[in-house]
């Protein structure tokens, strides 16, 4: 799907719906990283990225990974890990809405709800509650990727309208 730009008050926000999205939940005691040939982010908080720096696999919580818009080869790898009995691959298309925060405003916006530096100490990504919204936050060069549960996106847009001097965009 294409990006949808929203202007709410003085704040511009670009929301990127995912064409597909999966979560992988590991079974307790199963070594997922060994089955995936060492390419799996084994440590909670680790993330894999593509050549453009876009997150491809986010180990956002213990035994839980989010895989936004996986390439066919990655999806086959996920299915082989599932078939090996290491966990369950769940299609969660429509659950998450990606929002990109302008690097100049990211810390100020996030600081109204969480301490992003404390949350991401020694981590590239984490599950968080942003205001009252379940979210996954990932660090990227000078900015953040943020996925909000879809049912909360309008609340975040409305809240961002009330926050002066912040620009949210891709």
C-alpha positions, 0 to 999 in steps of 0.5 A, spaced: 500 500 500 502 507 498 503 511 504 498 516 506 499 523 508 495 526 514 495 533 516 493 534 523 493 541 525 500 544 524 503 536 524 504 532 518 504 525 519 505 520 514 502 513 515 505 507 511 500 501 512 503 494 511 502 490 505 503 484 509 506 483 516 507 477 520 509 475 528 513 469 530 512 466 537 517 461 539 516 455 543 519 455 550 526 452 550 526 452 542 533 455 539 530 459 533 537 462 531 540 455 530 534 453 526 535 459 522 542 458 520 545 464 524 541 469 521 536 470 526 536 476 531 537 471 537 537 477 543 531 480 545 532 487 542 536 485 536 534 487 529 535 485 522 535 490 516 535 490 509 541 493 504 537 500 505 537 500 513 529 498 513 528 493 519 526 486 516 526 482 523 525 485 529 526 481 536 521 486 540 520 482 546 522 475 549 520 469 544 517 474 539 519 477 532 515 482 528 517 481 520 514 487 516 513 486 509 517 480 508 521 478 502 519 471 499 526 468 501 525 471 508 518 468 508 520 461 506 525 461 512 520 463 517 516 457 514 521 452 515 523 455 522 515 454 524 515 447 520 522 445 524 517 446 530 521 452 533 514 456 534 508 459 530 508 464 524 502 468 525 499 473 519 498 479 522 496 483 516 492 490 518 494 489 526 500 494 525 500 501 522 507 504 521 509 511 522 515 515 521 517 520 525 521 526 523 528 525 526 528 533 528 522 531 532 522 524 534 525 525 541 521 530 543 515 527 541 517 520 544 519 524 550 512 526 552 510 518 553 517 514 554 524 515 555 526 512 548 534 512 550 532 508 556 528 504 553 533 502 547 539 502 551 543 496 548 537 495 544 535 496 537 527 495 538 522 494 543 515 493 545 512 499 548 506 503 550 506 510 547 501 514 551 496 508 551 497 505 545 501 498 544 507 500 539 514 497 537 519 502 537 526 501 532 532 505 532 534 507 525 540 512 523 538 519 526 531 517 527 526 511 529 521 506 526 514 506 530 509 501 529 502 502 532 496 497 533 492 500 527 486 501 532 490 506 536 492 510 530 487 515 530 488 516 537 495 518 535 494 522 530 489 526 534 494 527 540 499 529 535 495 535 533 495 537 540 502 537 540 505 544 538 511 545 534 512 537 532 513 535 524 511 527 523 513 525 516 517 520 512 
